Amino acid sequence: MSRKIIIPVYPYTHYRLLYAVRSLNEKYNGLIRIVCVGKSEQGRSIPVISLGKGEKHILSAGAIHGREYVTANFLLMCIEEYARAFCRNKQYKGFDVGRILEEYTFHFVPVANPDSVEIALGRALPRCKSADFSPVLFKNNSNNVNLNANFPYMWEYVPKNRQGGNKSASERETRFLMKLCEEYKYQTLLSFHSRGDCLYWRDEGNSEVAGDRQLAEKLADVCGFTPCPPTKDKADYSGGFENWFRFRFSKPAICVELVKNENSPFSLCCRDFYTLTRWEETGCAILCATDI
C-alpha cells in the first residue's frame, strides 16, 4: 500500500484540509468523492466527502467548534483508514469494511466551522472581537455565534451565554448542515467534539429515539466511551445539532466527546493525536453506527 495522505500530528488549516481532500479523492477515485461544498460566513469552503457505495447514508461532522480542531484530524484519519482497508483486505478492527462500504455511504464534514478553526489557529480574525478574545479559546463562527446552539430546536430556550445568535439558523454554516441532512435523510448522525471521552445520546425533549440506546451501548462497548445520562436541562441541549437532528428525523444522533477532560481541547498539541483520541480504540467509531 502506498504512502498515507493524512498525517494527524499537525493541525489541518483550511489550505491543508482542501489539499488532503483533493488528494484522497484522486487516490481513491470512485470510492471517495467530494459530493458537495458549502460556504462559511467568511466564504471558506466546507467540503463534504463521501466514502462507500451503499444506499444507506450516515453523517459524521467535526470541528463545529474551532478550538476542537483535533476532530477534523480524527475524521480525515477515519476516511483514509477505512478506504485503505477496503482496498487491502476488507477488514478493519474486526469490522467487515468490504460489506459495510457496499451497503453504506459515509458522509464526512471534517470541518463544519472553517472560519473558527482558522481563528483558533491564529490565521484569521472574527468579525466582532469581544474584550476577552483569545484565539486558542475561540469556538464560535466568525460572527461570534455558537453553531451548536443555533439550530431550530427549542432555540428559544438557549441562554444568552451560549451565544446562539439573534435567531435560529441565522448562520450559513448551520443552514448548510441542515440542507445536507434534508437532502440525504441520514440514518444516523455522529457529531464529534473533544472534551469528556463520553457520549451525549439522548435529551429529555426528544425522549427515546429508536436505536439510540443500541448505538450508545455499541460505542461504549467497542470504543470505551462513557454514555452520559439523558440531558435534562433545556439550557444545555436547546439549539444543538444532534438534538435538532433527533427532532427532525426521529433517528439516532450522538455527540461524541473524543478527549478526556484532563486533556484540554483548547490548546491541543496534535503530535499527541493518537494518545489524546485513544485512536486504537476509537478509530472504528463510525463503523459502529452501521447495523443499528
N, C-alpha and C positions, 0 to 999 in steps of 0.2 A: 504494500500500500504506500502511496506517495506521501510526501511530507504534509503535515497538518497545516490548515489555514488559520485556525483560531488559536491564538496564544492568550490565555485568560489572565496572565500575570501583569498585564498593563491595562489601564482604563481604556474603554472604547470611546474615544472622541467621535464627533459626528463624521469626520473625514475617515477615520479608521473603520467605523461602522459601515459606511457605504462601500468602502473598498472590500471589506470582508464579505458583505452580502453579494456584491457582484462576483467575487471570486468563488464563493460557494455555488452560485447559480451557474457559473461557467463550468466548474468541475463536475457537478452532479446534475447536469442539464437533463431535464425530464423528471428527475426525482425531486429536485429542489427548484422552485420557481419563485420569482417576485410577482405576487398576484395583484398587488395594488400599492399605491403610495399616497399617504395623506400629507397634510401640511400643518406645521405648528403655528403658533401666533406670530413668531418671527420669521416664518417662511421656510423653516428647515423641513426636509422631507422625513416622513415616518414610514419606512418600508415595512411591508407585511410579507413574510416569507412562508411559503408552503413546503411541506415535506410529506411525501406519500402520494398514493394514487386512489385512495378509497373514497366512498360516498359519505362516510360519517366524518364530521368535522369537529375538531377540538381546538380551542384558542388558548394560547399562553402569552401573557403580556408581562413586560418588565419595565423597570425604570419609570414608573408613573410618578415617582418622586426622584428628583435629580440626584440627591445625595446618596441614593441607594443604587448607584450605577453598577455595582457588582452583579445585580440581577441580569443585566444585559450580557455580561460575560458568561453567566450561567446558561442563559438561553441559547447563545451562539454556540457554546460547547455542546449542548444537547443536540442542536441541529446537525453539527458535523459528526458527532459520535454515533448518532442513530443512522445517518447516511452511510458512514464507513461500515458499520455493522451490516447494513442491508447489502452492501456491495461485496462484503467479505464472506461471512458465514451465516448471515441471517439471525444471529443470536447476540443479545446484549444483556448481561447480568441476569440471565435466566428468562428473559422475555424473547418471544419469537418475533423478532423485528420484521422478518420477511412477511409473515402473515399479517401483522399489525399494519404495516405500511401499504399492503394491498387492500386492506379493509378500511383504513382510516387515512384522513389527511389532517396533519397537524398544521395549524397556522400559528406563526410566531410574530409578535411585535416586540423585538428585543428592547427598543427604547420608545416608550409611548410619550415621553416628555423630553424631546431632544434639546430644547432651549435650556431647560433646567439642568440637564447633565452638563452642558457647556458652561453654564454659570457656576455649578458646583466645582467644576474643574478649573475655574478661573479663566475661561476662554471667552466669556461673554458677560453682559450685564442685564439685569431685568429692566423693564421699562420704568418701574417705580421702586426705588430702593427705600426700605424702612430704615429707621435710625439705628437699629441693631443688626443691619445686614452683614452677613458673613457668608462668603461663597461656599465654604465647605459644609455649612449647615443648611444650605438652601435646598428646599424640596418642591416649592410651588412652580407654576409655569411662569413665563416672562411677565404676565400681568399680575403676578403675586397671588394667583388663585390655586388653591389645593385641588387638583383634579379629582382626587379620591374623596372629595366632599361636594362635587359639582354635578353629580348625576341626578336625574329626576326621579328619585325615590325618597319620599319623606323629606325632601330638601328643606322644607320649612322648619324642620327641627335641627338643622345644622347650626351649632353655636357659632357666634361671631369669631371666636378664637381659632376655629378650624379653617377659616378663610375659604369658605365655599363659593365665593363670588356673589355678584349682585342678583343673579337669578340662576336657576338650574340650567345646565347645558349651555352656559354662556361662552364656553371656550372651544376653540377649533379642535383641540385635541380630544376633548370629551365627545364632541359631536362625531368625530371621525370613528372613534371606538364604537359608539352606538350604531352608526351606519354599518360598520363591519359586522356587528352582531346581528343586525336586522337582515343583512344580505345572506349570511351563511347559516343562521339558525343553529349555532353550535350546540353540541350535546353537553359540553362541559366547558367551563372557564376556570383557568388557573391564573391568578394574579399574583405575581412574585414581588415580595418586599424583603427587607433584610434586617428585621430585629425581632428576636424571640425564639427562633427554632421551633415554631409552633404553627398550628392551623386554626384559622377562623373560618368555620364551615357552616354555621347556621346563625341566624339572628331571629329575635323574638317576633319582629314584624312579619317576616315571611313564614316563620314556623318551619315545619318539616317540608322538605323538597325531596321527591323520590330519588333515591340513590345517594343523597348527601352523606348519610352516616357510613354507608358502604365505602364510598371514596375516601372519607376521612380515616376510616379504620385501615384501609389498604395503604394509604400514605404513611400512617403511623407504623404499621407492621413492617413494611418494606424499607422505608426511608428513615424511620426513627423520629419523625416529628411528633410533637405532643398536641393532640386536639384540645382546644380550649373549650370551656363551657359555652353554650349558645349566648351570643351577645344580647344583653337585655336593655341597655340604655340607648334610647333613640339618638342621643347626642353622639354616641360612638359609631353607629352604623348608618345613620342617615346620609344620603348623598354618595355612598360608596359604590364603586364599580361593581364588585361582586354582588353586593346587596341589590343593586338595580337589576343585574342580570337574573338573579333568582326571581325577582318580582315580575320581570317582563316575560321570561320564558319558562318558569317553573322547572328549572333544571339545576343540577349542582353547580355551584361556583365557590371556589375556595381561595382565600387569601393565604398564601404560603410565605411564612417568615423564615428566610434561609439561615440567618446568622444568630448565634446565641447572644443574649443580652449583654454579657460581659465583653463582647467584641463590638465596639462602637461601629455602627454602619456609616457614620458621618465623616470619617476620615480614613476609610478603609485603604490599606495598602494591598493592592491586588496581587502582590507577589505571594501573599498568604492565601490565595484563592482556594486552593484545594483543602486547606485546613478550615478556613472560615466557613465554607459551604458544606463541609463534610462530603465532598464530591463522590467519593467511593460508595457512599450510601444513597445520597440524594440524586445522583446523576440520572437515575431511571424514573424520577418523579412523574414526568409527563406520560411515560408508558403506563404508569399506574392508573391513569384516567381512562384507559380502554376497558371494555367489557364490564361497564358499570350499568 
